[in-house]
Amino acid sequence: MSNHSIITVIVILYIIIMIGVSLYARTRINNSDDYHLAGRRLGTVMLAGTLAATEIGGGSTIGVTAKAYGEWGISAAWYVIATGIGIFLVAFIAPYMRRAMATTVPEIIGRRYGKSSHLITSILSVISLISLAAAQITACATVVSVMLNINFSVALLVAGCLLVFYTWVGGMWSLSLTDFIQFFIIVFGFSIAVIYILASDPAGWTHVFHALPQEKLSTTRLGWGSIIGLIVMYFMTFCTGQEAVQRFYSAKNEKIAIRGALLCGLTIAAYALVPAIFGLIASVYYPDIAANDALAITAADKLPPLFAGVILSAVLFATMSSGSGDLLGASSIMVKDIYYGFIDKKAHTSASELKNSKRIVIITGVIAIVIAFFSQQIIELLIFAFTIRATGPFAAYLYGLLADYVTPRAGLLSIIVGTLAGIVWQLLGQPYGIYAIIIGALMSLISFLITRQIDKFLGVKGSPSLYSE
């Protein structure tokens, strides 16, 4: 049997096993909370694993390998380091998220700032989450097309359908159980893979080092502005991103929310150099391939087929897990915040909510597949989605969790101003290399603080605290 055939068999077996796990997870789902939040029963290691697998997806594996292969070089590691730092910082806010006993980000906005802010944030979050799912489908397709030797468009359809089915069946329980497996395989497996490839070459790292252009070895080629921007972007997006926040809501208690975030952040930051070095290795051995194919082709050609099959399967499912979390987050918001919040306000049962959530997963999944067909971008689509969802709601959500005194007008104005500022800055091409998400969030924060202070001076009554009930 050829190496490619062995890898293909391993991938197919891995897919069958993961689908089996998701079918098992289905047996643990008795109500809507089980589907969306795993019954709020995740422990420290499970929380850290599912958080990490959510973030070590298409962007942090395939995307970073591709950027290191291309223009960023070794400095592509900052994309993952920034992820780890961002999650580490969110650990200080995580207990407030868990204490709020919410399901979605817009739910917090709605409880503190009213219906208009609630609806705007819901729409922005759904657009962002579907875009993120599209990016992860694209990343999955790059692996599937290489491993199964099929046309990229066919691979997009296969990856998209598999992601939708995987999410539809098991919800958060499915993600949590499988994420734990992917997390350890990727972190330790890829680290071993880099060592193996370099050890297999008689010249090892010396060969790679001397064959690379010097600029690719610059750790700051990305630029300090971009590096700081990535850290700020990730802190903001993990504060307001439904797929990350939903996992904090799923923790057993506040202490576990903190511990899970700290463990996840440290592990991701430690892993950061691995995909970047993998991209450099690929650029030396395969200088003329498509950047997005660098990870899959290098793993398939340079690793023992059994090892390559397991590693690539884990990357595929970790990426799928990221996209699955996005679809689940979009479903949670569309059902809980938009449908039952604004369209059908009649009393409903947990069973009907669960049924509608699964329907929405299919609808949003189809939309994400269509976007993936037209976009076929990974990092760019991720950054766009982060900007859309975090710029406006950032200040309102953060102060909604932490502050005693906030007013509906401060929240609504900051969401509108921040979102518009972020979009305009993006359309201007992000002048001076400053990310649109930073400008938007800064404007959101300034407008929030000014309006809150004016309302306080005028004696405007503040909204009830989340924790006063």
TORMIRO-138022 format. One record per residue (C-alpha): residue number from 1; y, z, x; residue in one letter. Coordinates in steps of 0.5 Angstrom, whole numbers. Last residue first. Layout:
residues N
ATOM     n       Y       Z       X   res
ATOM   NUM       Y       Z       X     a
...
END
This chain:
residues 469
ATOM     n       Y       Z       X   res
ATOM   469      79      82     -61     e
ATOM   468      84      83     -56     s
ATOM   467      80      79     -50     y
ATOM   466      83      72     -52     l
ATOM   465      90      75     -52     s
ATOM   464      94      74     -59     p
ATOM   463     100      69     -58     s
ATOM   462     106      71     -56     g
ATOM   461     112      72     -61     k
ATOM   460     119      69     -59     v
ATOM   459     124      74     -57     g
ATOM   458     129      69     -55     l
ATOM   457     128      71     -48     f
ATOM   456     121      71     -48     k
ATOM   455     121      64     -51     d
ATOM   454     126      62     -45     i
ATOM   453     121      65     -40     q
ATOM   452     115      61     -43     r
ATOM   451     119      55     -43     t
ATOM   450     120      55     -36     i
ATOM   449     113      57     -34     l
ATOM   448     110      52     -38     f
ATOM   447     115      46     -35     s
ATOM   446     114      49     -28     i
ATOM   445     106      49     -29     l
ATOM   444     105      42     -32     s
ATOM   443     110      39     -27     m
ATOM   442     106      42     -21     l
ATOM   441      99      40     -25     a
ATOM   440     102      33     -26     g
ATOM   439     104      32     -19     i
ATOM   438      98      35     -16     i
ATOM   437      93      31     -20     i
ATOM   436      97      24     -18     a
ATOM   435      95      25     -11     y
ATOM   434     100      25      -6     i
ATOM   433      99      20      -1     g
ATOM   432     107      19       0     y
ATOM   431     107      15      -7     p
ATOM   430     101      16     -12     q
ATOM   429     100       8     -13     g
ATOM   428     106       8     -18     l
ATOM   427     101       8     -24     l
ATOM   426      98      14     -22     q
ATOM   425     105      18     -21     w
ATOM   424     106      16     -29     v
ATOM   423      99      18     -31     i
ATOM   422     100      25     -27     g
ATOM   421     107      26     -30     a
ATOM   420     105      24     -37     l
ATOM   419      99      29     -37     t
ATOM   418     103      35     -34     g
ATOM   417     109      34     -39     v
ATOM   416     105      33     -45     i
ATOM   415     100      39     -43     i
ATOM   414     106      43     -41     s
ATOM   413     110      42     -48     l
ATOM   412     104      44     -52     l
ATOM   411     102      51     -48     g
ATOM   410     110      53     -47     a
ATOM   409     111      52     -55     r
ATOM   408     104      56     -57     p
ATOM   407     107      62     -53     t
ATOM   406     104      66     -48     v
ATOM   405     104      73     -46     y
ATOM   404      98      77     -44     d
ATOM   403      96      72     -38     a
ATOM   402      89      70     -35     l
ATOM   401      85      66     -39     l
ATOM   400      91      62     -43     g
ATOM   399      95      62     -36     y
ATOM   398      89      58     -33     l
ATOM   397      88      54     -39     y
ATOM   396      96      52     -40     a
ATOM   395      97      51     -33     a
ATOM   394      91      46     -32     f
ATOM   393      92      43     -39     p
ATOM   392      96      37     -37     g
ATOM   391      94      35     -30     t
ATOM   390      87      37     -31     a
ATOM   389      83      32     -35     r
ATOM   388      86      25     -34     i
ATOM   387      87      27     -26     t
ATOM   386      80      29     -26     f
ATOM   385      78      22     -29     a
ATOM   384      82      18     -25     f
ATOM   383      79      22     -18     i
ATOM   382      72      20     -21     l
ATOM   381      73      13     -23     l
ATOM   380      76      12     -15     e
ATOM   379      70      16     -12     i
ATOM   378      64      12     -16     i
ATOM   377      66       5     -18     q
ATOM   376      62       0     -22     q
ATOM   375      68      -1     -27     s
ATOM   374      66      -6     -32     f
ATOM   373      58      -4     -33     f
ATOM   372      60       3     -32     a
ATOM   371      65       3     -38     i
ATOM   370      59       0     -42     v
ATOM   369      54       5     -40     i
ATOM   368      59      11     -41     a
ATOM   367      60       8     -48     i
ATOM   366      53       8     -50     v
ATOM   365      52      15     -47     g
ATOM   364      58      18     -51     t
ATOM   363      54      15     -58     i
ATOM   362      47      18     -55     i
ATOM   361      50      25     -54     v
ATOM   360      54      25     -60     i
ATOM   359      48      24     -64     r
ATOM   358      45      30     -60     k
ATOM   357      51      34     -62     s
ATOM   356      50      32     -69     n
ATOM   355      43      35     -70     k
ATOM   354      45      42     -66     l
ATOM   353      51      43     -71     e
ATOM   352      47      41     -77     s
ATOM   351      42      47     -74     a
ATOM   350      47      52     -73     s
ATOM   349      49      51     -80     t
ATOM   348      56      49     -83     h
ATOM   347      62      52     -87     a
ATOM   346      67      46     -88     k
ATOM   345      72      44     -83     k
ATOM   344      70      37     -83     d
ATOM   343      75      33     -79     i
ATOM   342      79      37     -75     f
ATOM   341      75      43     -72     g
ATOM   340      68      41     -74     y
ATOM   339      69      34     -71     y
ATOM   338      74      35     -66     i
ATOM   337      73      42     -63     d
ATOM   336      66      43     -64     k
ATOM   335      62      36     -64     v
ATOM   334      67      32     -60     m
ATOM   333      68      38     -55     i
ATOM   332      60      40     -54     s
ATOM   331      58      32     -54     s
ATOM   330      63      31     -48     a
ATOM   329      61      37     -45     g
ATOM   328      53      35     -46     l
ATOM   327      55      28     -43     l
ATOM   326      59      30     -37     d
ATOM   325      53      35     -36     g
ATOM   324      48      29     -36     s
ATOM   323      52      25     -31     g
ATOM   322      52      31     -26     s
ATOM   321      44      32     -28     s
ATOM   320      43      24     -27     m
ATOM   319      46      25     -20     t
ATOM   318      42      31     -18     a
ATOM   317      36      26     -21     f
ATOM   316      37      20     -17     l
ATOM   315      39      25     -11     v
ATOM   314      32      28     -12     a
ATOM   313      28      22     -13     s
ATOM   312      31      19      -6     l
ATOM   311      29      25      -3     i
ATOM   310      22      25      -6     v
ATOM   309      21      18      -4     g
ATOM   308      24      18       3     a
ATOM   307      19      24       4     f
ATOM   306      13      20       2     l
ATOM   305      15      13       5     p
ATOM   304      17      16      12     p
ATOM   303      24      16      13     l
ATOM   302      28      10      17     k
ATOM   301      27       4      12     d
ATOM   300      28       8       5     a
ATOM   299      33      13       7     a
ATOM   298      37       8      10     t
ATOM   297      37       3       4     i
ATOM   296      38       8      -1     a
ATOM   295      44      12       3     l
ATOM   294      48       5       5     a
ATOM   293      47       2      -2     d
ATOM   292      54       4      -4     n
ATOM   291      57       1       3     a
ATOM   290      54      -6       1     a
ATOM   289      50      -8       8     i
ATOM   288      53     -11      14     d
ATOM   287      53      -6      19     p
ATOM   286      45      -3      18     y
ATOM   285      43       1      24     y
ATOM   284      50       3      26     v
ATOM   283      54       4      19     s
ATOM   282      47       7      16     a
ATOM   281      48      13      22     i
ATOM   280      55      14      20     l
ATOM   279      53      14      13     g
ATOM   278      48      20      14     f
ATOM   277      53      23      18     i
ATOM   276      58      24      12     a
ATOM   275      52      26       8     p
ATOM   274      50      32      12     v
ATOM   273      57      34      14     l
ATOM   272      58      37       7     a
ATOM   271      52      42       7     y
ATOM   270      55      48       9     a
ATOM   269      61      47       4     a
ATOM   268      56      46      -2     i
ATOM   267      52      52       0     t
ATOM   266      59      57       1     l
ATOM   265      61      54      -6     g
ATOM   264      55      55     -10     c
ATOM   263      54      62      -7     l
ATOM   262      61      64      -9     l
ATOM   261      61      61     -16     a
ATOM   260      54      64     -18     g
ATOM   259      56      71     -15     r
ATOM   258      63      71     -20     i
ATOM   257      59      68     -26     a
ATOM   256      53      73     -25     i
ATOM   255      59      79     -25     k
ATOM   254      61      76     -31     e
ATOM   253      55      76     -35     n
ATOM   252      49      72     -37     k
ATOM   251      52      66     -34     a
ATOM   250      52      60     -39     s
ATOM   249      60      60     -40     y
ATOM   248      60      59     -33     f
ATOM   247      56      53     -34     r
ATOM   246      61      50     -39     q
ATOM   245      66      51     -34     v
ATOM   244      63      46     -29     a
ATOM   243      62      41     -34     e
ATOM   242      68      42     -38     q
ATOM   241      73      41     -33     g
ATOM   240      79      46     -33     t
ATOM   239      78      51     -27     c
ATOM   238      73      46     -24     f
ATOM   237      78      41     -24     t
ATOM   236      84      45     -21     m
ATOM   235      80      48     -15     f
ATOM   234      78      41     -14     y
ATOM   233      84      37     -14     m
ATOM   232      87      43     -10     v
ATOM   231      82      42      -5     i
ATOM   230      82      34      -5     l
ATOM   229      90      34      -4     g
ATOM   228      89      39       2     i
ATOM   227      85      34       5     i
ATOM   226      89      28       2     s
ATOM   225      95      31       5     g
ATOM   224      92      32      12     w
ATOM   223      89      25      13     g
ATOM   222      83      22      12     l
ATOM   221      82      21      19     r
ATOM   220      82      28      20     t
ATOM   219      75      29      23     t
ATOM   218      76      23      27     s
ATOM   217      69      20      29     l
ATOM   216      70      14      25     k
ATOM   215      77      12      29     e
ATOM   214      72      12      36     q
ATOM   213      69       6      33     p
ATOM   212      61       8      33     l
ATOM   211      56       5      38     a
ATOM   210      57      10      43     h
ATOM   209      56      16      38     f
ATOM   208      50      13      34     v
ATOM   207      46      12      41     h
ATOM   206      48      19      43     t
ATOM   205      46      22      37     w
ATOM   204      39      19      38     g
ATOM   203      38      15      45     a
ATOM   202      30      15      44     p
ATOM   201      31      14      36     d
ATOM   200      26      18      32     s
ATOM   199      30      25      33     a
ATOM   198      36      22      30     l
ATOM   197      32      20      24     i
ATOM   196      29      26      23     y
ATOM   195      35      31      24     i
ATOM   194      38      27      19     v
ATOM   193      32      27      14     a
ATOM   192      32      35      15     i
ATOM   191      39      36      13     s
ATOM   190      37      31       7     f
ATOM   189      31      35       5     g
ATOM   188      35      42       6     f
ATOM   187      41      40       1     v
ATOM   186      38      35      -3     i
ATOM   185      31      38      -4     i
ATOM   184      34      45      -6     f
ATOM   183      39      43     -11     f
ATOM   182      34      38     -14     q
ATOM   181      30      44     -16     i
ATOM   180      35      48     -19     f
ATOM   179      38      43     -23     d
ATOM   178      31      41     -26     t
ATOM   177      31      48     -30     l
ATOM   176      39      48     -31     s
ATOM   175      40      41     -34     l
ATOM   174      34      42     -39     s
ATOM   173      36      48     -41     w
ATOM   172      43      45     -42     m
ATOM   171      41      40     -47     g
ATOM   170      34      38     -47     g
ATOM   169      32      32     -50     v
ATOM   168      39      28     -51     w
ATOM   167      41      30     -44     t
ATOM   166      34      27     -41     y
ATOM   165      35      21     -46     f
ATOM   164      42      19     -44     v
ATOM   163      41      19     -37     l
ATOM   162      34      15     -38     l
ATOM   161      38      10     -42     c
ATOM   160      44      10     -37     g
ATOM   159      39       9     -31     a
ATOM   158      35       3     -34     v
ATOM   157      42       0     -36     l
ATOM   156      45       0     -30     l
ATOM   155      39      -2     -26     a
ATOM   154      39      -8     -30     v
ATOM   153      46     -10     -28     s
ATOM   152      44      -8     -21     f
ATOM   151      38     -13     -21     n
ATOM   150      31     -10     -19     i
ATOM   149      28      -8     -12     n
ATOM   148      25      -1     -15     l
ATOM   147      28       3     -10     m
ATOM   146      34      -1      -8     v
ATOM   145      36      -2     -16     s
ATOM   144      35       5     -18     v
ATOM   143      39       8     -12     v
ATOM   142      45       4     -14     t
ATOM   141      44       5     -21     a
ATOM   140      44      12     -20     c
ATOM   139      51      12     -17     a
ATOM   138      54       7     -23     t
ATOM   137      51      12     -28     i
ATOM   136      55      18     -25     q
ATOM   135      61      14     -25     a
ATOM   134      60      12     -32     a
ATOM   133      59      20     -34     a
ATOM   132      65      21     -30     l
ATOM   131      69      16     -35     s
ATOM   130      66      20     -41     i
ATOM   129      68      26     -39     l
ATOM   128      75      24     -38     s
ATOM   127      76      21     -44     i
ATOM   126      73      27     -48     v
ATOM   125      77      32     -44     s
ATOM   124      84      28     -46     l
ATOM   123      82      28     -53     i
ATOM   122      80      35     -53     s
ATOM   121      86      37     -50     t
ATOM   120      91      33     -55     i
ATOM   119      87      36     -61     l
ATOM   118      87      44     -58     h
ATOM   117      95      43     -56     s
ATOM   116      96      40     -63     s
ATOM   115      92      46     -67     k
ATOM   114      95      52     -63     g
ATOM   113      97      55     -57     y
ATOM   112      92      61     -55     r
ATOM   111      86      60     -59     r
ATOM   110      86      52     -59     g
ATOM   109      87      52     -51     i
ATOM   108      81      57     -51     i
ATOM   107      77      52     -55     e
ATOM   106      80      46     -51     p
ATOM   105      76      49     -45     v
ATOM   104      69      49     -49     t
ATOM   103      64      54     -51     t
ATOM   102      68      61     -51     a
ATOM   101      65      68     -50     m
ATOM   100      72      69     -47     a
ATOM    99      69      74     -42     r
ATOM    98      65      68     -38     r
ATOM    97      72      65     -37     m
ATOM    96      75      71     -35     y
ATOM    95      69      72     -30     p
ATOM    94      70      65     -27     a
ATOM    93      77      66     -25     i
ATOM    92      76      69     -18     f
ATOM    91      70      65     -17     a
ATOM    90      74      59     -18     v
ATOM    89      77      59     -11     l
ATOM    88      69      58      -8     f
ATOM    87      69      52     -13     i
ATOM    86      75      49     -10     g
ATOM    85      73      51      -3     i
ATOM    84      66      48      -4     g
ATOM    83      69      41      -7     t
ATOM    82      74      41      -1     a
ATOM    81      68      41       4     i
ATOM    80      65      36       0     v
ATOM    79      70      31       0     y
ATOM    78      72      33       7     w
ATOM    77      66      30       9     a
ATOM    76      69      24       9     a
ATOM    75      72      25      15     s
ATOM    74      66      23      19     i
ATOM    73      68      16      17     g
ATOM    72      73      15      12     w
ATOM    71      74       7      12     e
ATOM    70      66       5      11     g
ATOM    69      60       8      12     y
ATOM    68      63      15      11     a
ATOM    67      66      12       5     k
ATOM    66      59      10       3     a
ATOM    65      55      16       5     t
ATOM    64      61      20       1     v
ATOM    63      59      16      -5     g
ATOM    62      52      16      -5     i
ATOM    61      52      24      -4     t
ATOM    60      58      28      -6     s
ATOM    59      60      23     -11     g
ATOM    58      54      21     -14     g
ATOM    57      52      28     -15     g
ATOM    56      53      35     -11     i
ATOM    55      58      37     -16     e
ATOM    54      53      38     -22     t
ATOM    53      47      40     -17     a
ATOM    52      51      45     -14     a
ATOM    51      53      48     -21     l
ATOM    50      46      48     -23     t
ATOM    49      44      51     -17     g
ATOM    48      49      57     -17     a
ATOM    47      48      59     -24     l
ATOM    46      40      59     -23     m
ATOM    45      41      63     -17     v
ATOM    44      46      68     -20     t
ATOM    43      42      68     -27     g
ATOM    42      43      64     -33     l
ATOM    41      42      67     -40     r
ATOM    40      48      65     -44     r
ATOM    39      43      62     -49     g
ATOM    38      42      55     -45     a
ATOM    37      50      54     -46     l
ATOM    36      50      47     -50     h
ATOM    35      43      47     -53     y
ATOM    34      41      54     -53     d
ATOM    33      48      56     -57     d
ATOM    32      46      50     -62     s
ATOM    31      40      53     -64     n
ATOM    30      33      54     -63     n
ATOM    29      32      51     -56     i
ATOM    28      27      53     -51     r
ATOM    27      22      48     -54     t
ATOM    26      26      43     -51     r
ATOM    25      26      46     -44     a
ATOM    24      19      44     -44     y
ATOM    23      21      36     -46     l
ATOM    22      26      37     -40     s
ATOM    21      21      39     -35     v
ATOM    20      16      33     -37     g
ATOM    19      22      28     -36     i
ATOM    18      23      31     -29     m
ATOM    17      15      30     -28     i
ATOM    16      15      23     -31     i
ATOM    15      22      22     -26     i
ATOM    14      18      24     -20     y
ATOM    13      12      20     -22     l
ATOM    12      16      14     -22     i
ATOM    11      20      16     -16     v
ATOM    10      14      17     -12     i
ATOM     9      10      11     -14     v
ATOM     8      17       7     -12     t
ATOM     7      17      10      -5     i
ATOM     6       9       8      -4     i
ATOM     5      11       1      -6     s
ATOM     4      16       0      -2     h
ATOM     3      12       3       4     n
ATOM     2       7      -2       3     s
ATOM     1       0       0       0     m
END
